[in-house]
Amino acid sequence: MVEKKAFLLRLDPALWTALERLAESELRSVNAQIEFLLRDALSRRGVGSARGPNPAAAPPGTASGNRGRYGKVD
């Protein structure tokens, strides 16, 4: 498993609430949702990820193998 960098992130409470709702609707933890959104934003800007291909870009119906909190697919 790849070790991840931990850091403190301060967010506006309204933004946190929106992230919680979005994460819940997509069956992700808030942390996984933030990571997904950041990867998506980098991909749209043409910035590569050091981790390799974006697992969220997998074709529908294929598992990314990336499981988040509570066994939910990230």
Residue frames relative to the residue before (quaternion, step in Angstrom):
aa qw qx qy qz dx dy dz
M 1.0000 0.0000 0.0000 0.0000 0.00 0.00 0.00
V 0.4453 -0.6937 0.5057 0.2544 3.54 -0.96 0.89
E 0.4008 -0.7000 0.5363 0.2485 3.56 -0.90 0.94
K 0.2426 -0.7813 0.5625 0.1191 3.55 -0.95 0.91
K 0.4896 -0.6469 0.5121 0.2819 3.53 -1.20 0.64
A 0.2055 -0.7741 0.5894 0.1056 3.57 -0.79 1.03
F 0.1321 0.7800 -0.6052 0.0884 3.57 -1.04 0.78
L 0.5193 -0.6277 0.4905 0.3094 3.54 -1.27 0.46
L 0.0439 -0.7861 0.6165 0.0016 3.56 -0.92 0.93
R 0.1838 -0.7784 0.5930 0.0933 3.57 -0.67 1.10
L 0.0309 -0.8089 0.5861 -0.0335 3.56 -0.81 1.08
D 0.5653 -0.5477 0.4931 0.3706 3.51 -1.26 0.51
P 0.5621 -0.6346 0.4042 0.3435 3.64 -0.88 0.85
A 0.6352 0.5263 -0.3342 0.4560 3.61 1.03 -0.71
L 0.6355 0.5128 -0.3214 0.4793 3.59 1.06 -0.76
W 0.6302 0.5316 -0.3279 0.4612 3.59 0.99 -0.83
T 0.6529 0.5160 -0.3100 0.4597 3.59 0.94 -0.90
A 0.6485 0.5070 -0.3130 0.4738 3.58 0.98 -0.84
L 0.6475 0.5113 -0.3147 0.4694 3.60 0.99 -0.81
E 0.6299 0.5319 -0.3306 0.4595 3.59 1.01 -0.79
R 0.6640 0.4997 -0.3046 0.4653 3.59 0.91 -0.91
L 0.6687 0.4972 -0.2999 0.4644 3.57 0.89 -0.93
A 0.6509 0.5162 -0.3142 0.4595 3.58 0.91 -0.91
E 0.6595 0.5075 -0.3120 0.4585 3.58 0.90 -0.88
S 0.6727 0.5014 -0.3023 0.4523 3.59 0.93 -0.85
E 0.7377 0.3619 -0.2124 0.5288 3.60 1.17 -0.54
L 0.4590 -0.7296 0.4074 0.3018 3.58 1.32 0.38
R 0.4922 0.6099 -0.4532 0.4247 3.54 0.92 1.02
S 0.5024 -0.5566 0.5355 0.3886 3.52 -1.33 0.19
V 0.6340 -0.5134 0.3898 0.4272 3.60 -1.21 0.33
N 0.6262 0.5397 -0.3402 0.4481 3.59 0.99 -0.80
A 0.6758 0.4809 -0.2928 0.4757 3.59 0.89 -0.93
Q 0.6334 0.5306 -0.3346 0.4532 3.59 1.05 -0.71
I 0.6385 0.5084 -0.3256 0.4774 3.60 0.96 -0.82
E 0.6564 0.5039 -0.3130 0.4662 3.59 0.91 -0.88
F 0.6332 0.5299 -0.3225 0.4630 3.59 1.00 -0.84
L 0.6807 0.4922 -0.2916 0.4576 3.58 0.87 -0.97
L 0.6487 0.5093 -0.3181 0.4677 3.59 1.01 -0.77
R 0.6485 0.5057 -0.3180 0.4717 3.60 0.95 -0.84
D 0.6462 0.5206 -0.3148 0.4609 3.56 0.98 -0.87
A 0.6584 0.5060 -0.3093 0.4635 3.60 0.93 -0.89
L 0.6527 0.5027 -0.3139 0.4720 3.60 0.98 -0.82
S 0.6435 0.5304 -0.3168 0.4519 3.56 0.97 -0.86
R 0.6626 0.5110 -0.3012 0.4573 3.58 0.96 -0.88
R 0.6975 0.4383 -0.2605 0.5035 3.58 1.17 -0.55
G 0.5164 -0.6719 0.3978 0.3515 3.55 1.29 0.01
V 0.4782 0.6420 -0.4496 0.3962 3.55 1.22 0.47
G 0.3636 -0.7598 0.5001 0.2013 3.56 -0.66 1.11
S 0.3986 -0.6865 0.5564 0.2451 3.50 -1.32 0.39
A 0.5031 -0.6533 0.4763 0.3054 3.55 -1.01 0.80
R 0.6423 0.5532 -0.3101 0.4305 3.56 1.21 -0.48
G 0.6036 -0.5582 0.3701 0.4325 3.60 1.16 -0.18
P 0.8105 -0.2639 0.1746 0.4930 3.57 -1.22 -0.42
N 0.5241 -0.6356 0.4779 0.3049 3.51 -1.16 0.69
P 0.3824 -0.7440 0.4899 0.2454 3.63 -0.52 1.09
A 0.5983 0.5682 -0.3682 0.4285 3.60 1.14 -0.46
A 0.6330 0.5419 -0.3272 0.4456 3.58 1.22 -0.37
A 0.4015 0.7146 -0.4817 0.3100 3.60 1.25 0.08
P 0.5736 -0.6024 0.4228 0.3595 3.59 -1.04 0.73
P 0.6196 -0.5512 0.3933 0.3969 3.60 -1.11 0.60
G 0.7797 0.3300 -0.2502 0.4698 3.53 -1.04 0.79
T 0.6662 0.4384 -0.3211 0.5107 3.60 1.24 -0.01
A 0.4052 -0.7189 0.5121 0.2379 3.54 -0.94 0.86
S 0.4059 -0.7136 0.5172 0.2419 3.53 -0.99 0.81
G 0.4032 -0.7191 0.4726 0.3115 3.56 1.22 -0.42
N 0.5891 0.5646 -0.3577 0.4541 3.56 1.30 0.03
R 0.0345 -0.8232 0.5663 -0.0231 3.58 -0.30 1.23
G 0.2678 -0.7743 0.5578 0.1328 3.54 -0.94 0.94
R 0.8069 -0.2314 0.2074 0.5023 3.50 -1.24 -0.51
Y 0.8349 0.1463 -0.1485 0.5094 3.59 -1.03 0.86
G 0.6232 -0.5968 0.3292 0.3835 3.60 1.16 0.53
K 0.4368 0.6914 -0.4670 0.3364 3.57 1.25 0.23
V 0.5033 -0.6447 0.4825 0.3136 3.54 -1.08 0.72
D 0.3263 -0.7408 0.5583 0.1817 3.57 -0.88 0.97
